[in-house]
Amino acid sequence: MKRLFHILLAVVMLSSSVLLSGCIFMKGGYSLSGASIPEAAKTFSVAYFPNNAPMVSPTLSTTLVEALKDKFSRQTRLQLVEEGGDFAFEGEITRYTSTTQSVSGDDYALLNRLTIEVKVIFTNAIDPDASFNQTFKAYADYDSTQLLTEIQTELDAEIVEQLVQDIYMAAASNW
């Protein structure tokens, strides 16, 4: 029984090392953040995302752009440039809505949902086939007893974090 355990342990360790070495030496590199960025890529740029939604949060564009810059600066080796990066992001905020999600038996709203939708045009100058024009959507629920204006800043930040993670994975991950 002890010998079987050692054999299984050896097989698991060998398999893990083979998989890990495959990830480390795959074309484009590997990072613990899940990014797979071509070696030739050195820079990234993020253009201003105008807020073209019918309902507007005043600081949302800046929050989104800065969060996207921060994510790529911290989790990749790419250097931020003003424009024309090897990884270039542009787009617009197309939707910012608050809707009722849950209603009580007395027809009173119990839960509301803030939804943000962003159209992103990603240009990968190194691997043009990896470029995309895609819409990303994320949301956060909040208690209907709260006014949106009271919690808007924290909800915006929470939703932007989700959006940026989704954009990052779409642009920097080939998985």
C-alpha positions in Angstrom: 0.0 0.0 0.0 2.8 2.4 0.9 4.6 1.5 -2.4 1.4 2.2 -4.4 1.2 5.6 -2.7 4.8 6.4 -3.7 4.2 5.4 -7.3 1.0 7.5 -7.5 2.9 10.4 -5.9 5.7 10.1 -8.4 3.2 10.0 -11.3 1.4 13.1 -10.1 4.7 15.0 -9.6 6.0 14.0 -13.0 2.7 14.9 -14.7 2.7 18.3 -12.9 6.3 19.1 -13.9 5.6 18.2 -17.6 2.5 20.4 -17.6 4.3 23.3 -15.9 7.3 23.1 -18.2 4.9 23.1 -21.1 3.4 26.3 -19.9 6.7 27.9 -19.2 8.2 27.2 -22.5 5.1 27.7 -24.7 5.4 30.3 -27.4 4.6 33.7 -25.9 5.6 32.9 -22.4 3.7 32.3 -19.2 2.8 34.3 -16.1 1.1 33.4 -12.9 -1.5 36.1 -13.7 -2.8 33.9 -16.5 -1.3 36.2 -19.2 0.2 34.8 -22.3 1.8 37.8 -24.1 4.0 37.4 -27.2 7.7 38.1 -26.4 7.8 40.7 -29.1 5.1 42.8 -27.4 6.8 45.6 -25.3 4.2 48.3 -24.9 0.5 49.0 -24.4 -1.7 52.0 -24.7 -5.2 52.9 -23.4 -7.2 55.7 -25.1 -9.9 57.6 -23.2 -13.2 55.7 -23.2 -16.0 58.3 -23.6 -19.2 57.7 -21.6 -21.9 57.6 -24.3 -24.5 55.9 -22.2 -27.8 57.6 -21.8 -27.3 57.7 -18.0 -23.8 58.9 -17.0 -21.6 58.5 -14.0 -19.3 61.5 -14.0 -16.0 59.7 -13.1 -16.7 56.4 -14.8 -14.5 57.0 -17.9 -11.5 58.0 -15.9 -12.0 55.1 -13.4 -12.2 52.6 -16.2 -9.1 53.9 -18.1 -7.0 54.2 -15.0 -8.0 50.7 -13.8 -7.1 49.2 -17.2 -3.7 51.0 -17.2 -3.0 49.8 -13.7 -4.0 46.2 -14.4 -1.6 45.9 -17.4 1.2 47.8 -15.7 1.1 45.6 -12.6 0.4 42.2 -14.1 2.5 42.3 -17.3 5.9 43.3 -18.4 4.5 45.8 -20.9 5.3 49.5 -20.6 2.6 52.1 -20.9 2.9 54.5 -23.8 0.6 57.4 -24.8 -0.6 55.8 -28.0 0.1 53.1 -30.6 1.1 50.4 -28.1 1.7 46.8 -29.2 -1.4 46.2 -27.2 -3.8 49.1 -27.9 -7.2 49.6 -26.2 -9.9 52.1 -27.2 -13.7 52.1 -26.9 -16.6 53.6 -25.2 -19.0 53.1 -22.3 -22.3 52.3 -24.0 -24.6 51.4 -21.1 -25.0 52.5 -17.5 -28.4 51.4 -16.1 -30.0 50.7 -12.7 -32.9 48.2 -12.8 -35.1 46.4 -10.3 -34.0 42.8 -9.8 -36.2 41.6 -7.0 -39.7 42.7 -5.9 -41.6 41.9 -2.7 -45.1 40.4 -2.5 -46.3 44.0 -2.0 -44.7 45.1 -5.3 -41.9 47.0 -3.6 -38.4 46.8 -5.0 -36.1 44.8 -2.8 -32.9 44.6 -4.9 -31.6 46.8 -7.7 -28.8 46.1 -10.2 -26.4 48.5 -11.7 -25.1 47.4 -15.1 -22.2 48.8 -17.0 -21.5 47.8 -20.6 -18.3 48.8 -22.4 -17.4 48.4 -26.1 -13.7 47.6 -26.4 -11.6 47.7 -29.6 -8.3 45.8 -28.9 -5.5 45.9 -31.4 -2.7 43.5 -31.1 0.0 44.8 -33.4 2.2 41.7 -32.8 -0.6 39.1 -33.5 -3.4 40.8 -35.5 -5.5 37.6 -35.3 -5.8 38.1 -31.5 -7.3 41.6 -32.0 -11.0 42.0 -31.2 -14.0 44.4 -31.2 -16.1 43.1 -28.3 -18.6 44.3 -25.7 -18.1 43.5 -22.1 -20.8 43.7 -19.4 -20.7 43.5 -15.6 -23.1 44.4 -12.8 -23.5 44.7 -9.1 -26.6 44.4 -7.0 -27.6 46.8 -4.2 -30.3 47.1 -1.7 -33.3 49.1 -2.9 -33.3 51.1 0.4 -30.1 52.8 -0.8 -30.0 55.6 -3.3 -27.7 54.9 -6.2 -26.1 58.3 -5.7 -25.1 57.2 -2.1 -23.2 54.1 -3.3 -22.4 54.9 -6.9 -18.6 55.4 -6.4 -18.1 52.0 -4.7 -20.4 50.2 -7.1 -18.7 51.7 -10.1 -15.3 50.6 -8.7 -16.6 47.0 -8.1 -18.0 46.7 -11.6 -15.0 48.3 -13.2 -12.8 45.7 -11.5 -14.9 42.9 -13.1 -14.8 44.6 -16.5 -11.1 45.1 -16.4 -10.5 41.5 -15.4 -12.6 40.3 -18.3 -10.9 42.7 -20.8 -7.5 41.6 -19.4 -8.3 37.9 -19.8 -9.6 38.5 -23.4 -6.6 40.4 -24.5 -3.7 38.8 -22.6 -4.8 35.1 -22.4 -4.8 32.5 -25.1 -6.4 29.9 -22.8 
